[in-house]
Amino acid sequence: MWHEARKHERKLRGMMVDYKKRAERRREYYEKILPGTGVRRAEM
């Protein structure tokens, strides 16, 4: 059964990486729209 846990682990890690990439892209997007403001959004 360890392979099932491993599969789930990889899926979770992928989701975390995707979340970080999206957060970075979102930050760059807001920085472009509102330069210099350093907009901070509440984390989910």
N, C-alpha and C positions, 0 to 999 in steps of 0.2 A: 504493500500500500504506500510505501514511501514515495513512489513515482507520482502518485496523485498529489501528495503534499507538495512535491517539487514543482509540479505543473502549476499548482495554485500560487506558489511562491513567485514563480516567474511572471505570472499574469499580474500579480499585485505590484511587483517591481516595475513592470512595464507601465502600469497605470500611474505610479508615482512619478516616473520619468516624464510621461506625457503631461501630467499636471504641472510639473516644474517648467517644462518647455512652454506650455500655454501661458503660464503666469508671466514668464519672461517676455513673450511676445506681446501680451496685454500691457505690460509695463512700458515697453517701447512705443506701443501705439498711443497710449495716453501721454507719454512724454512728447511725442510728435505734435499732438493736438494742443496740449497745454504746456509748452516749453517752460522750464524753469520753476514750475510749481511743485514738482515732486509729489504728485497726487498719491495719497495712501488710501488704499481700500481695505476694509475689514476683511480678514481672511475667513473663508467659509469654515 
